[in-house]
């Protein structure tokens, strides 16, 4: 009889009774405290249901409202009875009615037997953790809290504010260093009795009565006065969600709880029949006596908090609809936008698909239809190629596309002939890699068989659109990775920019480009631009093409662009 | 009791991940909503009257439904209720009832809108169904909502209430291992009163009429396919409810006029108060704050999916009747083309359609979320 249990119960008493019976039948005395707010008949049922057991006691009942002194008072009362009535008990284990033992009691006994002087209680100083001032940490000890946080929130908050403003402080009793920690502990008889029988107890209790959430600080602070051997961790597995509410364990957590190797877990869902069945009536000769290791399952809980607080980047759905700039990533993955490339190079999309090892789309924002790679009419996620659907929600179209193809980099063409609504969104997206050959949109006009006055009109219109687009890309709010080359500069040496773009798309391949895409024939291009000028339109975005002189791409270097000796 | 400890843990998390709540200085969208202004006060006033009008309307029409079988005395405190309006759903009802019964619905409150296919007898024979009947117009009673609002006011107060159509199958995180009581417990612990679920149009491979379905069978076996990633999400400024469109119907029938595509977002599960009222099917609810089933700061709230079994083989025959009755859309005439296409038994399947395997698949695809529930 080395360990005894104190159980604080307030709901699901039939489950508490099952657990109490489990412990008592394995030779561990139990003292049960039931919240005073539980109705008498319910309480009586519990008492009757356990009346056949010898080592069960019921302590005097206190109202245990969350965050108030009642819980500590209940713990004190029940612990006193346990220590008095069962002198053989060496360790007192504080549990709740929704706790469930995960390992055989024999394991726990052996574990405590080999650590006879150790007090297991999480106990951390307020200063050391450095939590922010607004969240009531040290202030739990220095302000007064006469109002209920649950029922009188407004009074609670304003009284805190008033005390802060007036600088009213309580003095922490001499010698006490405020500590905080999990409510669930396992203390030795020596330590616990020293706390309960301390000559200062009355004064200390009076002080803690007005401390905020004393159940997380009373024993945690007092243990530092009396214990020589505090092990600052709890033997009870207890996880908290992002709001600080305890996670509840369900039937499907069976394997998870097994893996934790902890002795006791809380809170268990009262209807988790499988868990109660398995852990209370299961085979007592469990696995080897491993050290409790809640860390093994921590990652899962950390991920849940992250999903709740930050969510999955680039996902817009029914329960995640972030306001602008709260997206935690506008899109799910990096992607590349090419402007002017498919105009300058005849086979650019095919070439890009081959080099970057991905499917390169055409103009996704083309006015007539969405030019998915390979001419698909329905793309990943059942995205339609209907221009009307895309234009109904251009942002959703892009975020859906990137979300649906996670793991496969998307590349697409864009230009002044396309719908421009998406410009700002892409420019503000750090995932976008936007490469622009400014003015390249004029090449199809140059090659076309239109009347020159039509060409002139189109050129003026497209130049205006691209100039606006470029000013978006150059704005201080742009977060995309933007590169802009005037056409003239680009054709002089196309391979170097291409190499740097490809290196960024697939950084690990670090292949030298051996095959260049096919450059459009620009014979007579300078004269064409001069003709436009002569007609009164000023082509500015292409850079400087001298009239009469044709641009000379360094053709001789094509094929082995970076041969340096 | 240990929530205080959790509160510091939360602050720890916030230090790592950034704050969970909106600092008032940053989010412009939030400010526009929460700042007390004349406009906000006017809107609140308008919506309040709208809600009272809806409740008054439900009260006025209470005589339209007559009790057929009343077993509401069996409703215990804390029971989970389901409210349904049906018309000729004898094919879907056996599985619908079985599925939601298994999830933990304790009592179904059903309004039968003039069925002539045996639905009424089928429902009356169920021990956990209370049945009302009416032959009044479905459209004139706001698509059955006036009837249900009255029943919800009378029987739903204080209960978690699920409001569904007979062609909807509710799926939520962990639904095979945790019943609705676990879900609602979690929602309550998070301080939430409403739970959002998006409708997911399910369809077969091949022409709709070419499938075989036997009543009682899981319809998903016959039509396991869905569109996984073509949804458009918007926030409606007036009631701050979502507006989600997309899926197979938008792709197949409304590609030229996407704005007209059916609304898919719903708020089917609510801890009811007698002052609440659904506005437009279960797409939106008043008071306005109940529509906040989504996080605006980047995190994910918990949410579910309503598998929409509209495209069972009977749809082809039913479309003719629905089109003729003109009871299903506000501007029914605009949807003639839609019915015309449906009557031709189209094939909605595409090479990019996905086959349903379970809630974890839908969660991974981002159609629903566990939020912080583990």
Boltz contact constraints between the chains, C-beta under 6 A:
constraints:
  - contact:
      token1: [A, 66]
      token2: [B, 1]
      max_distance: 6.0
  - contact:
      token1: [A, 71]
      token2: [B, 1]
      max_distance: 6.0
  - contact:
      token1: [A, 131]
      token2: [B, 8]
      max_distance: 6.0
  - contact:
      token1: [A, 131]
      token2: [B, 11]
      max_distance: 6.0
  - contact:
      token1: [A, 132]
      token2: [B, 11]
      max_distance: 6.0
  - contact:
      token1: [A, 135]
      token2: [B, 11]
      max_distance: 6.0
  - contact:
      token1: [A, 182]
      token2: [B, 5]
      max_distance: 6.0
  - contact:
      token1: [A, 183]
      token2: [B, 1]
      max_distance: 6.0
  - contact:
      token1: [A, 183]
      token2: [B, 2]
      max_distance: 6.0
  - contact:
      token1: [A, 213]
      token2: [B, 4]
      max_distance: 6.0
  - contact:
      token1: [A, 216]
      token2: [B, 4]
      max_distance: 6.0
  - contact:
      token1: [A, 216]
      token2: [B, 5]
      max_distance: 6.0
  - contact:
      token1: [A, 240]
      token2: [B, 6]
      max_distance: 6.0
  - contact:
      token1: [A, 240]
      token2: [B, 9]
      max_distance: 6.0
  - contact:
      token1: [A, 241]
      token2: [B, 372]
      max_distance: 6.0
  - contact:
      token1: [A, 242]
      token2: [B, 10]
      max_distance: 6.0
  - contact:
      token1: [A, 242]
      token2: [B, 372]
      max_distance: 6.0
  - contact:
      token1: [A, 244]
      token2: [B, 3]
      max_distance: 6.0
  - contact:
      token1: [A, 244]
      token2: [B, 6]
      max_distance: 6.0
  - contact:
      token1: [A, 244]
      token2: [B, 7]
      max_distance: 6.0
  - contact:
      token1: [A, 244]
      token2: [B, 10]
      max_distance: 6.0
  - contact:
      token1: [A, 245]
      token2: [B, 3]
      max_distance: 6.0
  - contact:
      token1: [A, 245]
      token2: [B, 189]
      max_distance: 6.0
  - contact:
      token1: [A, 246]
      token2: [B, 2]
      max_distance: 6.0
  - contact:
      token1: [A, 247]
      token2: [B, 374]
      max_distance: 6.0
  - contact:
      token1: [A, 250]
      token2: [B, 178]
      max_distance: 6.0
  - contact:
      token1: [A, 251]
      token2: [B, 177]
      max_distance: 6.0
  - contact:
      token1: [A, 252]
      token2: [B, 177]
      max_distance: 6.0
  - contact:
      token1: [A, 304]
      token2: [B, 372]
      max_distance: 6.0
  - contact:
      token1: [A, 304]
      token2: [B, 374]
      max_distance: 6.0
  - contact:
      token1: [A, 305]
      token2: [B, 13]
      max_distance: 6.0
  - contact:
      token1: [A, 307]
      token2: [B, 300]
      max_distance: 6.0
  - contact:
      token1: [A, 308]
      token2: [B, 299]
      max_distance: 6.0
  - contact:
      token1: [A, 308]
      token2: [B, 371]
      max_distance: 6.0
  - contact:
      token1: [A, 308]
      token2: [B, 372]
      max_distance: 6.0
  - contact:
      token1: [A, 309]
      token2: [B, 17]
      max_distance: 6.0
  - contact:
      token1: [A, 309]
      token2: [B, 20]
      max_distance: 6.0
  - contact:
      token1: [A, 309]
      token2: [B, 299]
      max_distance: 6.0
  - contact:
      token1: [A, 310]
      token2: [B, 17]
      max_distance: 6.0
  - contact:
      token1: [A, 310]
      token2: [B, 298]
      max_distance: 6.0
  - contact:
      token1: [A, 311]
      token2: [B, 298]
      max_distance: 6.0
  - contact:
      token1: [A, 311]
      token2: [B, 299]
      max_distance: 6.0
  - contact:
      token1: [A, 311]
      token2: [B, 300]
      max_distance: 6.0
  - contact:
      token1: [A, 315]
      token2: [B, 366]
      max_distance: 6.0
  - contact:
      token1: [A, 316]
      token2: [B, 233]
      max_distance: 6.0
  - contact:
      token1: [A, 317]
      token2: [B, 366]
      max_distance: 6.0
  - contact:
      token1: [A, 318]
      token2: [B, 196]
      max_distance: 6.0
  - contact:
      token1: [A, 318]
      token2: [B, 198]
      max_distance: 6.0
  - contact:
      token1: [A, 318]
      token2: [B, 265]
      max_distance: 6.0
  - contact:
      token1: [A, 318]
      token2: [B, 303]
      max_distance: 6.0
  - contact:
      token1: [A, 319]
      token2: [B, 196]
      max_distance: 6.0
  - contact:
      token1: [A, 319]
      token2: [B, 294]
      max_distance: 6.0
  - contact:
      token1: [A, 319]
      token2: [B, 300]
      max_distance: 6.0
  - contact:
      token1: [A, 319]
      token2: [B, 301]
      max_distance: 6.0
  - contact:
      token1: [A, 319]
      token2: [B, 303]
      max_distance: 6.0
  - contact:
      token1: [A, 319]
      token2: [B, 369]
      max_distance: 6.0
  - contact:
      token1: [A, 320]
      token2: [B, 295]
      max_distance: 6.0
  - contact:
      token1: [A, 320]
      token2: [B, 300]
      max_distance: 6.0
  - contact:
      token1: [A, 321]
      token2: [B, 233]
      max_distance: 6.0
  - contact:
      token1: [A, 321]
      token2: [B, 294]
      max_distance: 6.0
  - contact:
      token1: [A, 322]
      token2: [B, 298]
      max_distance: 6.0
  - contact:
      token1: [A, 323]
      token2: [B, 27]
      max_distance: 6.0
  - contact:
      token1: [A, 323]
      token2: [B, 29]
      max_distance: 6.0
  - contact:
      token1: [A, 323]
      token2: [B, 296]
      max_distance: 6.0
  - contact:
      token1: [A, 326]
      token2: [B, 297]
      max_distance: 6.0
  - contact:
      token1: [A, 326]
      token2: [B, 298]
      max_distance: 6.0
  - contact:
      token1: [A, 328]
      token2: [B, 298]
      max_distance: 6.0
  - contact:
      token1: [A, 378]
      token2: [B, 350]
      max_distance: 6.0
  - contact:
      token1: [A, 378]
      token2: [B, 352]
      max_distance: 6.0
  - contact:
      token1: [A, 381]
      token2: [B, 228]
      max_distance: 6.0
  - contact:
      token1: [A, 381]
      token2: [B, 229]
      max_distance: 6.0
  - contact:
      token1: [A, 381]
      token2: [B, 230]
      max_distance: 6.0
  - contact:
      token1: [A, 382]
      token2: [B, 227]
      max_distance: 6.0
  - contact:
      token1: [A, 382]
      token2: [B, 230]
      max_distance: 6.0
  - contact:
      token1: [A, 382]
      token2: [B, 350]
      max_distance: 6.0
  - contact:
      token1: [A, 382]
      token2: [B, 352]
      max_distance: 6.0
  - contact:
      token1: [A, 383]
      token2: [B, 230]
      max_distance: 6.0
  - contact:
      token1: [A, 384]
      token2: [B, 251]
      max_distance: 6.0
  - contact:
      token1: [A, 384]
      token2: [B, 255]
      max_distance: 6.0
  - contact:
      token1: [A, 386]
      token2: [B, 255]
      max_distance: 6.0
  - contact:
      token1: [A, 388]
      token2: [B, 256]
      max_distance: 6.0
  - contact:
      token1: [A, 388]
      token2: [B, 258]
      max_distance: 6.0
  - contact:
      token1: [A, 389]
      token2: [B, 255]
      max_distance: 6.0
  - contact:
      token1: [A, 389]
      token2: [B, 258]
      max_distance: 6.0
  - contact:
      token1: [A, 392]
      token2: [B, 258]
      max_distance: 6.0
  - contact:
      token1: [A, 393]
      token2: [B, 232]
      max_distance: 6.0
  - contact:
      token1: [A, 396]
      token2: [B, 232]
      max_distance: 6.0
  - contact:
      token1: [A, 400]
      token2: [B, 229]
      max_distance: 6.0
  - contact:
      token1: [A, 404]
      token2: [B, 229]
      max_distance: 6.0
